[in-house]
Amino acid sequence: MIAFIHTSKIHINRFEELLRSIDNNIPTKHFVNEEILESAITNGKTDSEAFKKQIDLIKKDNPSLIICTCSTFGEESDKYNNVFRIDRPIVQYIVGKFDRIGLVYTASSTRDISTNLLVQTSKRLNKEIEIISCDCSEHWVHFTNGNQSEYEAQIANSIKSIEEQVDVIFLAQASMEGAKNFLRNFTKEVVSSPEYGVKQILRGI
């Protein structure tokens, strides 16, 4: 059984559909803990103990692996052997292919975690990169209010302002994936973690 840990229930259907498009037989279970992300945004840091409690709870169901779909908790996930962060595979792809990386985020708690992963990956690959941050935190309110379409549209508008400065756009959070739909004429590649991440993680098991 593959267990997913989400910080919003909006991700359940998306990741279930993704997994079913790859393998229709693998059993899954989805766990949602919105409070840990709210705490991270409010306090400016992740609560390691709260995350550990959630992982311990999930492990009671004996999953073969756990996939954390929240990039804010990527570094917390790295502390456990069988907990995979959804963004590591796509960052490996981005750093290997591009030099000027537009890092786009809406949850302030994600910025440093995603930046660290990009920098660590570039060092491991012995490659220089430039990270151009695009702070879309002002649009987070649309997500928390349940207005996904406005959330995605406003993210896309902000992204357009850095189009000429970057080689690629990295949507750092799974919740941002739909912004691609508002960037049909964008001249640079726009990537996100869900599909690529799930495929690569499953390929490795």
C-alpha angles and dihedrals in degrees: 000000000000115000123203124202113204133178092210131038089225088081097058098083094039095055094039090054091046093053093046090053088058102035124002095192105056111105115231140189126195125212122191126199111170094168096070092058093044088052093049092052093046097044099033094236140067122259103235094189094051090049091049091052090053092049091048089052092051092047090061086075090055099232118187088228141352124225117202109207096187113090091201088070096046095110091046088053090053089065091070127066097218100037114095124198112223095221102055097083095050092047089054088054094045097049092045093054109029138050105194108049123191107212109202122188140160101187108071089211089066099057101080094036093054093042091052092051092050092049094045091049093049090052091049090051091042091233131135117231136176118221117208109191122214109195109207096164091123087069095054090091090069090057094048089048091053095247097132097165094054090044092055094042093052092047089053091051091053092048092056089066092068099039094114094045098059144054095208140011118227113199096206098198129057090227090065097059094102091063086084088073089065094050101064094137096039111131098213130068114265116204136183135184110241107080098030092044096051093046094050095044092051090046089058097054 
